[in-house]
């Protein structure tokens, strides 16, 4: 049997060199987009509609006046947005039954580069075990994409990829062949696995969020398996994966 291949991409720029048509891709932007999306869907949002730019998001919302305009640039909600990029904002009373037009600096651009993949999911510590279960049920090659920050690798995203890789290898030993990125991600994760919050607080983006008064977001994003929802990108929207 040909082993499944497991690749970790340390930045989204590596996506363009791969064929993804028979691959499960997981987009990772721990701080904070891929923490927000499963939490929002678990709270009852019907879909997240990713938009590449703030202008695109506003134009899409103009065509969908009942949708909420959500997301960030430079970590903050642009003028006129209903919600920003804190998972603490995405409560049932705010999002239940609503479509959410969503844009972000790093996570959404990474997501939109993977349109041709066989299946695209999003993952973070908040839904890690649920994502793992989906990957274990599949037979396709797996590509984990660390969204990073403005084209550069980020500690928290690579470390999460390392955690997910280690767990996948533990359950499917002998069935998965890793690339060098997966090996590097596991090494980074093993240096921090006893203290996820400390890991996030050490990262450059985490330090910036704390300085902005968003330390509570780090505490939330460090919690593992808060929700069982796995977002899947279908027909230009992120919806809960069923089954």
C-alpha positions as a Markdown table, in Angstrom:
| # | Residue | x | y | z |
|---|---|---|---|---|
| 1 | Unk | 0.0 | 0.0 | 0.0 |
| 2 | Unk | 1.3 | 3.4 | -0.9 |
| 3 | Unk | 1.6 | 5.5 | 2.3 |
| 4 | Unk | -0.4 | 8.7 | 2.7 |
| 5 | Unk | 1.8 | 11.7 | 2.5 |
| 6 | Unk | 1.7 | 14.4 | 5.2 |
| 7 | Unk | 3.1 | 17.8 | 4.4 |
| 8 | Unk | 3.4 | 20.9 | 6.6 |
| 9 | Unk | 3.8 | 24.1 | 4.7 |
| 10 | Unk | 5.5 | 26.8 | 6.8 |
| 11 | Unk | 4.1 | 29.6 | 4.7 |
| 12 | Unk | 1.2 | 29.7 | 2.2 |
| 13 | Unk | 3.7 | 30.6 | -0.6 |
| 14 | Unk | 4.5 | 26.9 | -0.8 |
| 15 | Unk | 1.0 | 26.1 | -1.9 |
| 16 | Unk | 1.6 | 27.1 | -5.4 |
| 17 | Unk | 4.2 | 24.4 | -5.9 |
| 18 | Unk | 1.8 | 21.5 | -5.1 |
| 19 | Unk | -1.0 | 19.6 | -6.8 |
| 20 | Unk | -3.8 | 19.5 | -4.4 |
| 21 | Unk | -6.7 | 18.0 | -6.4 |
| 22 | Unk | -6.7 | 14.7 | -4.4 |
| 23 | Unk | -5.6 | 16.2 | -1.1 |
| 24 | Unk | -7.1 | 17.2 | 2.2 |
| 25 | Unk | -5.8 | 20.7 | 3.1 |
| 26 | Unk | -6.1 | 22.2 | 6.6 |
| 27 | Unk | -5.6 | 26.0 | 6.9 |
| 28 | Unk | -4.1 | 27.0 | 10.3 |
| 29 | Unk | -4.3 | 30.6 | 11.6 |
| 30 | Unk | -4.4 | 30.1 | 15.4 |
| 31 | Unk | -4.4 | 33.8 | 16.2 |
| 32 | Unk | -7.1 | 34.2 | 15.3 |
| 33 | Unk | -9.1 | 33.4 | 12.1 |
| 34 | Unk | -9.2 | 29.6 | 12.3 |
| 35 | Unk | -10.1 | 29.8 | 16.0 |
| 36 | Unk | -13.0 | 32.2 | 15.2 |
| 37 | Unk | -14.5 | 30.2 | 12.3 |
| 38 | Unk | -15.3 | 26.9 | 14.1 |
| 39 | Unk | -16.4 | 28.8 | 17.2 |
| 40 | Unk | -18.8 | 31.0 | 15.1 |
| 41 | Unk | -20.2 | 28.0 | 13.3 |
| 42 | Unk | -20.7 | 26.1 | 16.6 |
| 43 | Unk | -22.5 | 29.2 | 17.9 |
| 44 | Unk | -25.0 | 28.9 | 15.0 |
| 45 | Unk | -23.7 | 31.0 | 12.2 |
| 46 | Unk | -24.9 | 29.4 | 8.9 |
| 47 | Unk | -21.7 | 30.1 | 6.9 |
| 48 | Unk | -18.6 | 32.3 | 6.7 |
| 49 | Unk | -18.1 | 33.9 | 3.3 |
| 50 | Unk | -14.4 | 34.7 | 2.9 |
| 51 | Unk | -13.4 | 37.9 | 1.2 |
| 52 | Unk | -9.9 | 38.7 | 0.0 |
| 53 | Unk | -10.0 | 42.4 | 0.9 |
| 54 | Unk | -11.9 | 44.8 | 3.1 |
| 55 | Unk | -13.4 | 46.3 | -0.1 |
| 56 | Unk | -14.5 | 42.9 | -1.4 |
| 57 | Unk | -16.1 | 42.2 | 2.0 |
| 58 | Unk | -18.0 | 45.5 | 1.9 |
| 59 | Unk | -19.1 | 44.8 | -1.7 |
| 60 | Unk | -20.3 | 41.3 | -0.8 |
| 61 | Unk | -22.2 | 42.5 | 2.2 |
| 62 | Unk | -23.9 | 45.2 | 0.0 |
| 63 | Unk | -25.3 | 42.3 | -2.0 |
| 64 | Unk | -26.3 | 40.4 | 1.2 |
| 65 | Unk | -27.7 | 43.0 | 3.5 |
| 66 | Unk | -28.8 | 40.5 | 6.1 |
| 67 | Unk | -25.2 | 39.2 | 6.5 |
| 68 | Unk | -22.8 | 40.4 | 9.2 |
| 69 | Unk | -19.6 | 42.1 | 8.2 |
| 70 | Unk | -16.8 | 40.5 | 10.1 |
| 71 | Unk | -13.0 | 40.3 | 10.4 |
| 72 | Unk | -9.9 | 42.5 | 10.7 |
| 73 | Unk | -7.0 | 44.4 | 9.2 |
| 74 | Unk | -3.9 | 44.8 | 11.3 |
| 75 | Unk | -5.7 | 43.0 | 14.1 |
| 76 | Unk | -8.6 | 45.4 | 14.4 |
| 77 | Unk | -12.1 | 45.5 | 12.9 |
| 78 | Unk | -12.3 | 48.1 | 10.0 |
| 79 | Unk | -14.8 | 50.9 | 10.3 |
| 80 | Unk | -18.4 | 49.8 | 9.9 |
| 81 | Unk | -17.7 | 46.1 | 10.6 |
| 82 | Unk | -20.2 | 44.3 | 12.9 |
| 83 | Unk | -17.6 | 42.0 | 14.5 |
| 84 | Unk | -13.8 | 41.8 | 14.6 |
| 85 | Unk | -11.5 | 38.8 | 14.9 |
| 86 | Unk | -11.9 | 37.8 | 18.5 |
| 87 | Unk | -13.5 | 34.4 | 19.1 |
| 88 | Unk | -15.1 | 35.9 | 22.2 |
| 89 | Unk | -17.3 | 38.1 | 20.0 |
| 90 | Unk | -18.9 | 35.1 | 18.1 |
| 91 | Unk | -21.6 | 34.2 | 20.6 |
| 92 | Unk | -25.0 | 32.6 | 19.8 |
| 93 | Unk | -26.9 | 35.8 | 20.4 |
| 94 | Unk | -24.7 | 37.7 | 17.8 |
| 95 | Unk | -24.3 | 35.1 | 15.0 |
| 96 | Unk | -27.0 | 32.4 | 15.3 |
| 97 | Unk | -28.8 | 32.0 | 11.9 |
| 98 | Unk | -26.6 | 34.6 | 10.2 |
| 99 | Unk | -24.2 | 34.5 | 7.3 |
| 100 | Unk | -20.9 | 36.1 | 8.1 |
| 101 | Unk | -18.9 | 37.9 | 5.4 |
| 102 | Unk | -15.3 | 37.5 | 6.8 |
| 103 | Unk | -11.9 | 38.9 | 5.8 |
| 104 | Unk | -8.6 | 38.7 | 7.6 |
| 105 | Unk | -5.0 | 39.6 | 7.0 |
| 106 | Unk | -3.5 | 36.1 | 6.8 |
| 107 | Unk | -6.0 | 33.3 | 7.2 |
| 108 | Unk | -8.4 | 34.2 | 4.4 |
| 109 | Unk | -5.7 | 34.7 | 1.7 |
| 110 | Unk | -4.2 | 31.3 | 2.6 |
| 111 | Unk | -7.6 | 29.7 | 2.3 |
| 112 | Unk | -8.3 | 31.3 | -1.1 |
| 113 | Unk | -5.1 | 29.9 | -2.5 |
| 114 | Unk | -6.4 | 26.3 | -2.0 |
| 115 | Unk | -9.6 | 26.4 | -4.1 |
| 116 | Unk | -8.4 | 23.5 | -6.2 |
| 117 | Unk | -7.8 | 21.1 | -3.3 |
| 118 | Unk | -9.9 | 18.0 | -3.0 |
| 119 | Unk | -11.1 | 19.2 | 0.4 |
| 120 | Unk | -10.2 | 22.3 | 2.5 |
| 121 | Unk | -10.7 | 22.4 | 6.3 |
| 122 | Unk | -9.7 | 24.9 | 8.9 |
| 123 | Unk | -8.1 | 23.9 | 12.2 |
| 124 | Unk | -6.7 | 25.3 | 15.5 |
| 125 | Unk | -6.3 | 24.2 | 19.1 |
| 126 | Unk | -10.0 | 24.9 | 19.7 |
| 127 | Unk | -11.2 | 22.1 | 17.3 |
| 128 | Unk | -8.0 | 20.0 | 17.1 |
| 129 | Unk | -9.4 | 16.6 | 18.0 |
| 130 | Unk | -12.4 | 17.0 | 15.6 |
| 131 | Unk | -10.0 | 17.8 | 12.8 |
| 132 | Unk | -7.8 | 14.9 | 13.7 |
| 133 | Unk | -10.8 | 12.5 | 13.5 |
| 134 | Unk | -11.6 | 13.7 | 10.0 |
| 135 | Unk | -8.0 | 13.2 | 8.8 |
| 136 | Unk | -7.9 | 9.7 | 10.3 |
| 137 | Unk | -11.1 | 8.7 | 8.5 |
| 138 | Unk | -9.7 | 9.8 | 5.1 |
| 139 | Unk | -7.3 | 8.1 | 2.7 |
| 140 | Unk | -6.0 | 11.2 | 0.8 |
| 141 | Unk | -2.7 | 12.9 | 1.3 |
| 142 | Unk | -2.8 | 15.7 | 3.9 |
| 143 | Unk | -1.3 | 19.2 | 3.7 |
| 144 | Unk | -1.3 | 21.4 | 6.7 |
| 145 | Unk | -0.8 | 25.1 | 5.8 |
| 146 | Unk | 0.5 | 27.5 | 8.4 |
| 147 | Unk | -1.0 | 30.9 | 7.5 |
| 148 | Unk | 1.8 | 32.8 | 9.2 |
| 149 | Unk | 2.0 | 36.6 | 9.2 |
| 150 | Unk | 2.4 | 38.7 | 6.1 |
| 151 | Unk | 4.3 | 35.9 | 4.3 |
| 152 | Unk | 6.5 | 34.9 | 7.2 |
| 153 | Unk | 6.2 | 31.8 | 9.4 |
| 154 | Unk | 4.6 | 32.2 | 12.7 |
| 155 | Unk | 5.4 | 30.2 | 15.8 |
| 156 | Unk | 1.9 | 29.4 | 16.9 |
| 157 | Unk | 0.7 | 28.1 | 13.5 |
| 158 | Unk | 3.8 | 25.9 | 12.9 |
| 159 | Unk | 3.5 | 24.6 | 16.5 |
| 160 | Unk | -0.1 | 23.7 | 16.0 |
| 161 | Unk | 0.8 | 21.9 | 12.8 |
| 162 | Unk | 3.4 | 20.0 | 14.8 |
| 163 | Unk | 0.8 | 19.0 | 17.4 |
| 164 | Unk | -1.7 | 17.7 | 14.8 |
| 165 | Unk | 1.1 | 15.9 | 12.9 |
| 166 | Unk | 2.3 | 14.2 | 16.1 |
| 167 | Unk | -1.2 | 13.0 | 16.9 |
| 168 | Unk | -1.9 | 11.8 | 13.3 |
| 169 | Unk | 1.4 | 9.9 | 13.2 |
| 170 | Unk | 0.6 | 8.3 | 16.6 |
| 171 | Unk | -2.7 | 7.0 | 15.3 |
| 172 | Unk | -1.5 | 6.1 | 11.8 |
| 173 | Unk | 2.1 | 5.0 | 12.3 |
| 174 | Unk | 3.5 | 3.4 | 9.1 |
| 175 | Unk | 0.7 | 4.8 | 7.0 |
| 176 | Unk | 2.0 | 8.4 | 6.6 |
| 177 | Unk | 5.2 | 9.7 | 5.1 |
| 178 | Unk | 6.2 | 13.1 | 6.4 |
| 179 | Unk | 8.0 | 16.0 | 4.6 |
| 180 | Unk | 10.7 | 18.1 | 6.3 |
| 181 | Unk | 8.2 | 20.7 | 7.3 |
| 182 | Unk | 6.2 | 18.2 | 9.3 |
| 183 | Unk | 9.4 | 17.1 | 11.1 |
| 184 | Unk | 10.3 | 20.7 | 11.9 |
| 185 | Unk | 6.8 | 21.5 | 13.1 |
| 186 | Unk | 6.9 | 18.5 | 15.5 |
| 187 | Unk | 10.2 | 19.6 | 16.9 |
| 188 | Unk | 8.8 | 23.1 | 17.6 |
| 189 | Unk | 5.7 | 21.6 | 19.2 |
| 190 | Unk | 7.6 | 19.3 | 21.5 |
| 191 | Unk | 9.5 | 22.3 | 22.9 |
| 192 | Unk | 6.2 | 23.9 | 24.0 |
| 193 | Unk | 3.5 | 21.2 | 24.4 |
| 194 | Unk | 3.1 | 21.5 | 28.1 |
| 195 | Unk | 2.2 | 25.1 | 27.9 |
| 196 | Unk | 0.0 | 26.1 | 24.9 |
| 197 | Unk | -0.9 | 29.5 | 26.4 |
| 198 | Unk | 2.8 | 30.2 | 27.1 |
| 199 | Unk | 3.5 | 29.3 | 23.4 |
| 200 | Unk | 0.9 | 31.8 | 22.2 |
| 201 | Unk | 2.1 | 34.5 | 24.5 |
| 202 | Unk | 5.7 | 34.0 | 23.3 |
| 203 | Unk | 4.8 | 34.3 | 19.7 |
| 204 | Unk | 5.3 | 37.8 | 18.1 |
| 205 | Unk | 1.6 | 38.0 | 17.2 |
| 206 | Unk | 0.7 | 37.0 | 20.7 |
| 207 | Unk | 2.9 | 39.6 | 22.2 |
| 208 | Unk | 1.3 | 42.2 | 20.0 |
| 209 | Unk | -2.3 | 41.1 | 21.0 |
| 210 | Unk | -1.4 | 41.3 | 24.7 |
| 211 | Unk | -0.1 | 44.9 | 24.1 |
| 212 | Unk | -3.4 | 45.7 | 22.4 |
| 213 | Unk | -5.4 | 44.5 | 25.4 |
| 214 | Unk | -6.5 | 41.2 | 23.8 |
| 215 | Unk | -4.9 | 38.8 | 26.3 |
| 216 | Unk | -8.3 | 37.1 | 26.8 |
| 217 | Unk | -8.2 | 36.0 | 23.2 |
| 218 | Unk | -4.9 | 34.2 | 23.8 |
| 219 | Unk | -6.4 | 32.4 | 26.7 |
| 220 | Unk | -9.4 | 31.3 | 24.6 |
| 221 | Unk | -7.3 | 30.3 | 21.6 |
| 222 | Unk | -5.1 | 28.2 | 23.9 |
| 223 | Unk | -8.0 | 26.0 | 25.0 |
| 224 | Unk | -8.1 | 22.7 | 23.3 |
| 225 | Unk | -11.2 | 21.1 | 21.9 |
| 226 | Unk | -13.7 | 23.8 | 22.9 |
| 227 | Unk | -15.9 | 22.8 | 19.9 |
| 228 | Unk | -16.4 | 19.7 | 17.7 |
| 229 | Unk | -17.1 | 21.7 | 14.6 |
| 230 | Unk | -14.9 | 21.3 | 11.6 |
| 231 | Unk | -15.3 | 24.1 | 9.0 |
| 232 | Unk | -15.1 | 22.9 | 5.3 |
| 233 | Unk | -14.7 | 25.2 | 2.3 |
| 234 | Unk | -17.4 | 24.5 | -0.2 |
| 235 | Unk | -19.0 | 26.7 | -2.9 |
| 236 | Unk | -17.0 | 29.7 | -1.8 |
| 237 | Unk | -18.2 | 29.5 | 1.8 |
| 238 | Unk | -17.1 | 27.8 | 5.1 |
| 239 | Unk | -19.8 | 25.6 | 6.6 |
| 240 | Unk | -19.8 | 22.8 | 9.2 |
| 241 | Unk | -18.6 | 19.5 | 7.9 |
| 242 | Unk | -21.3 | 16.9 | 8.3 |
| 243 | Unk | -20.4 | 13.2 | 8.9 |
